[in-house]
């Protein structure tokens, strides 16, 4: 994958994550509002999931998206420095197919095993 393509792919992925984080923030705000309702006894509601369960899920999704965003930013730095697509462990090229699937990959498939 050439540098221009990598830049475009990483920028698009970062925009997608920014949108995902916006939605997750809205979900967190909604849950925060629901928790403020002192009359909500969701822990004993047999019909649905609990607020605590939903909160844990949103939190895990947010942390995952933030981690991916950090990986993408690091990959963009590798593009700028000319080391994008080079395995950090063995120094060989990372296959284009791997970079298409995981554009922020730091390791070739052999080293990732």
C-alpha positions in Angstrom: 0.0 0.0 0.0 1.5 3.3 -1.0 1.7 6.3 1.3 -1.1 8.3 -0.4 -3.5 5.3 -0.2 -2.4 4.7 3.4 -3.1 8.3 4.3 -6.6 8.2 2.7 -7.5 4.9 4.4 -6.3 6.0 7.8 -8.0 9.4 7.6 -11.3 7.7 6.6 -10.9 5.1 9.4 -10.2 8.0 11.9 -13.4 9.8 10.7 -15.4 6.6 11.3 -14.0 6.3 14.8 -14.8 9.9 15.5 -18.4 9.3 14.5 -18.5 6.1 16.6 -17.2 8.0 19.6 -19.8 10.7 19.2 -22.5 8.1 19.2 -21.0 6.4 22.2 -20.8 9.7 24.1 -24.5 10.3 23.4 -25.2 6.8 24.7 -23.2 7.5 27.8 -25.1 10.8 28.4 -28.4 9.0 27.9 -27.4 6.3 30.5 -26.2 9.0 32.9 -29.6 10.7 32.5 -31.4 7.4 33.1 -29.3 6.7 36.2 -30.2 10.0 37.6 -33.8 8.9 37.8 -33.9 7.6 41.4 -37.1 5.7 40.7 -35.6 3.5 38.0 -35.2 0.0 39.4 -33.6 -1.5 36.4 -31.7 -4.2 38.4 -35.0 -6.0 39.0 -36.6 -5.5 35.6 -37.0 -9.0 34.1 -37.9 -7.5 30.7 -34.6 -6.0 29.7 -31.0 -5.4 30.3 -29.8 -3.4 33.3 -28.4 0.1 33.1 -25.2 -1.3 34.7 -24.9 -3.8 31.9 -25.5 -1.2 29.2 -23.1 1.1 30.9 -20.4 -1.5 30.9 -21.0 -2.3 27.2 -20.8 1.3 26.1 -17.7 1.9 28.2 -16.0 -1.2 26.7 -16.9 0.0 23.1 -15.6 3.5 23.9 -12.3 2.2 25.3 -11.9 0.0 22.2 -12.6 2.9 19.8 -10.2 5.2 21.7 -7.5 2.5 21.5 -8.1 2.0 17.7 -7.9 5.8 17.3 -4.5 5.9 19.0 -3.3 3.0 16.8 -4.4 4.9 13.7 -2.7 8.1 14.8 0.5 6.1 15.3 0.2 4.6 11.9 -0.3 8.1 10.4 3.0 9.1 12.1 4.7 6.0 10.5 3.3 7.2 7.1 4.9 10.6 7.7 8.2 9.1 8.7 8.3 6.6 5.9 8.2 3.5 8.1 4.5 2.6 7.3 4.2 -0.9 6.1 7.5 -2.1 7.6 7.3 -4.7 10.4 8.6 -3.3 13.7 10.0 -6.7 14.7 11.7 -8.1 11.6 11.9 -5.1 9.3 10.2 -6.9 6.4 7.3 -5.4 4.4 3.8 -6.0 5.8 1.7 -7.5 3.1 -0.8 -5.2 1.4 -3.7 -7.6 2.2 -2.9 -7.3 5.9 -2.7 -3.5 5.7 -6.0 -3.4 3.9 -7.6 -5.5 6.7 -5.8 -3.7 9.5 -4.2 -0.5 8.2 -2.6 0.3 11.5 -0.7 -3.1 11.7 2.7 -2.8 13.2 3.8 -6.4 12.5 3.8 -8.6 9.5 1.6 -11.7 9.8 4.5 -14.0 10.7 5.6 -11.8 13.6 2.1 -11.2 14.7 1.6 -15.0 15.3 
